[in-house]
Amino acid sequence: MVNTQLQPLEQILHSQGLHAALEFLNQQVTHRFTAIYHLNKDSMEIVELVDKFNDPSTAPLSRVPLSQSFCEVAMRDGALVTSNSALDKSA
């Protein structure tokens, strides 16, 4: 059985699809982008992306080298914590 807090997400996913489910998740957070990536050996490729501003010209790259991603840091260190990633120095 699905946790009751996840039931709305599960219902949207099954009835409206992945993009609608990501839109629902994106509405629950303050950050702009919510995405699902497929992780390859040395890169990540976007499967689905939601942008709060619906501006396709500023969407993240469709393929990102893993070594240049936030995910690489999180997987290596167990977490990624920042107050403003635009001001962080490269890891």
Summary of the structure (lengths in Angstrom):
residues: 91
radius of gyration: 14.8
end to end distance: 40.3
largest distance: 43.0
contacts: 180
relative contact order: 0.12
helix: 44%
strand: 21%
